[in-house]
Amino acid sequence: METSPLRTSVIGSYPFPSWLEFASQHLGEFGTSDIAEIQDDAVIAAMHDQAAAGLDVITDGEQTRLDFNLSFYGHLEGIELESAPTRRFGPPAHDQRGKHKVVAPLRAPRGLGVVDEFKRLQRLAAAGPTLKASVPGPYTLSGRLIPGAGYADRWALTEALLPIVRAELEALVAAGCREVSVDEPSMSCYAYREDPRRFVDIFNRTVETVAGRTRVCTHLCFGNYKGRAVGFRRVAPMFPAFLDFKADEMHVEMASREFAEIECIEKIATRMDAAVGIVDVKSYYIETPEDIADRVKLCLRHAPAERLVFAPDCGLSQTARWAAQPKLRNMVAGVRRVREALGLPHA
């Protein structure tokens, strides 16, 4: 699907305001109408920051989710939610996140909740930026589940989740969603040890009914739990297989890796738009517009302007809001400088 050159976007998540952090830990003290008001206000705040930065594409900041994907498990039937992680102290690591036991066939009769999120975004957003929704792909979603109830392993869980995610995508398109990100960071984290062709097959079957009906994006990173990576931080194992993704846009983490393997975007741009992580969400260094402009020019050595999209490395939920705000503003300002120097139109 056609877009403007040197587009600016975000991955999905945005930091919670401090009052939302407090409210989310004390939900029992609020009534249902209070919670609905809190949700609206949080999305309005996230949209404000993104719109004020001047982004071409915005999201709801995933303000009504507990985490990138953990909140989705509350919509699944057939699992026994873990009450507490096995480790609570020490340096941040993925064993501080919950793992949930599968005890019956996996079902989501009321969907995964993303359609309601998108409808809220539609209702609250002002005209202008493109509205994007994000959904975890089935392989990533399977990562916090413990096989059981006849599901032998993670692959079996992925196959069970695939039609659930696909149905959510279909419902989003029916609701008018023009851009959706099917996020599969687990695929990029584990491409070095698994068959990447198998990942391609899973992704393509997930999006097959919506490809061509909405702009399909995918986000590939190396993990960002509490600002920490988890995967083998190399793009090379994903390619050339991942070039066969049925996607309009593929996002790769670059800024935190000092633009190592930047040449990969040349390959991506032959098949789809290359979205480059140009802002480091794991660092509290605030990139200047000059920094961003230099990074855009670097990308232009490897891919044409009409194939380039710029975004942070990952969602911003693990970055303090006081840093996320100037990072986004400066990202847009730096891209705009190059856009104007080249005489390119604004989105």
C-alpha positions, -999 to +999 in steps of 0.1 A: +000+000+000+013+034-010+026+058+016+046+090+016+084+089+015+104+091+048+073+083+069+074+087+107+057+061+129+058+043+162+057+006+172+028+006+195+034+011+232+039+044+250+048+050+287+020+052+312+015+086+329+024+083+366-013+085+376-021+056+354+006+035+370-010+043+404-045+036+391-035+003+375-023-010+409-055+001+427-082-008+402-103-023+430-109+012+444-125+024+412-159+019+397-165+007+361-173+042+349-142+055+367-121+029+349-136+038+315-128+074+321-092+066+332-088+046+299-100+074+278-079+100+295-048+078+292-053+073+255-059+110+250-025+117+268-006+092+246-022+106+215-014+141+225+023+134+229+025+116+195+004+142+177+024+170+193+056+154+180+042+155+145+041+118+137+025+105+105+013+074+123+000+071+159-014+044+181-033+044+214+000+038+232-014+005+244-025+024+275-052-001+284-028-031+283-007-044+312+022-053+290+031-058+253+013-091+253+006-103+289-028-086+290-040-107+261-039-139+283-069-125+302-090-129+270-080-166+265-099-195+278-081-227+286-053-213+307-046-211+344-031-177+351+000-177+372-006-157+404+031-146+408+064-151+389+089-175+402+115-147+409+107-112+420+141-098+430+175-092+413+184-078+379+155-077+354+151-109+334+123-128+317+118-151+347+102-122+364+074-124+340+044-147+345+041-181+327+006-195+324-003-232+323-026-245+295-052-267+310-079-269+283-084-261+246-074-225+238-103-203+228-110-165+227-148-163+221-149-126+227-116-118+208-084-104+222-096-069+230-078-051+203-109-042+183-123-023+214-090-006+218-090+005+181-126+018+183-117+039+213-087+053+194-110+061+164-135+078+188-109+100+205-084+107+177-084+140+158-082+140+120-047+138+105-024+110+114-030+074+103-042+052+132-024+019+137-033-011+159-009-037+171-014-074+178+011-099+190+017-127+165+009-163+175+045-174+180+053-145+203+020-149+221+028-186+228+060-177+246+045-172+280+024-204+279+033-238+294+022-266+271-005-289+284-040-302+277-028-321+246-005-293+233+029-309+231+051-279+227+053-243+217+047-250+180+014-267+189+004-237+210+013-214+181-009-234+158-038-231+182-033-194+187-029-186+149-066-187+140-074-166+171-050-139+160-062-141+124-098-136+136-087-105+155-070-091+124-101-097+104-123-079+130-099-050+130-102-046+092-139-048+095-138-020+121-119+002+096-083-003+106-061+008+078-028-002+094-020-031+117+012-043+131+016-081+137+044-080+162+067-111+162+098-102+182+101-138+193+108-147+157+137-123+154+150-134+188+151-171+179+157-171+141+193-181+149+183-214+164+150-223+146+141-228+110+133-192+097+111-207+069+088-221+095+084-187+109+076-173+075+049-199+070+033-191+104+034-153+097+019-156+063-009-179+074-017-155+102-022-125+078-034-143+047-070-131+050-062-094+056-031-089+033-041-064+007-071-052+027-050-032+052-014-022+056+003-051+073+034-042+093+056-064+114+080-055+142+112-075+147+134-067+177+156-085+202+135-079+233+129-049+256+118-063+290+127-035+314+151-021+288+169-054+284+174-075+252+168-112+254+177-125+219+208-131+198+211-096+184+219-103+148+197-097+118+215-121+095+198-153+106+164-139+095+174-134+059+168-142+031+138-162+045+120-132+061+119-114+028+090-137+020+068-123+047+034-111+033+039-077+048+039-041+035+064-029+062+091-047+081+106-029+112+141-038+124+159-026+155+190-005+146+197+024+169+206+003+200+230-017+178+248+014+164+233+006+130+252-027+126+239-046+096+222-015+082+228-030+047+199-054+054+174-026+047+185-027+010+172-063+008+140-055+027+133-025+004+132-048-026+101-065-013+084-040+011+089-008+031+119-009+055+110+006+088+142+015+107+145+018+144+163+051+145+158+060+182+173+040+210+145+032+236+170+015+259+191+047+263+184+080+281+205+099+256+181+122+238+189+120+201+191+155+186+175+164+153+210+165+138+216+129+150+184+118+134+191+136+101+225+119+099+209+085+105+183+092+079+210+100+054+228+068+063+196+048+055+192+067+022+225+051+011+208+017+013+172+023+004+151+048-016+131+075+003+098+061-009+106+027+008+118+042+042+098+045+074+114+057+107+104+048+143+119+040+176+137+007+180+107-008+199+077+004+218+083+031+243+066+016+273+099+009+291+112+044+285+103+072+309+077+096+295+100+127+301+125+111+277+100+096+252+085+130+245+117+147+232+129+115+215+098+115+194+098+153+188+135+152+177+129+121+156+102+139+136+122+171+134+153+153+121+133+134+094+116+166+084+149+183+078+160+156+054+125+156+038+127+193+032+162+192+019+152+167-007+121+186-016+098+157-006+062+163+003+049+159+039+027+129+046 
